[in-house]
C-alpha cells in the first residue's frame, strides 16, 4: 500500500511525476522547461514579484533570475 501524497517526501513525489512523464514520452527539454517555469512563477507569486527576495530564496543572482524570466517568457504580474 502506498503512502498518502501528503506523507510522501519531495523525492518520492518527483519520482512518481517523472515516472508518468517517462511513460508519456515527454522530452527532457520540455520537462525541464515546464518545471523551471512553474517553479519561478510560484516563487514570483509567493514574493509578489520581488525579484531580489525571489533570487535570494532560490539561491541565484538577481540578474540570473531576470534572464530566466526572459528566457522562459514569464510575464510580470500586475
Beta strands, then each sheet from edge to edge (+ up, - down):
end
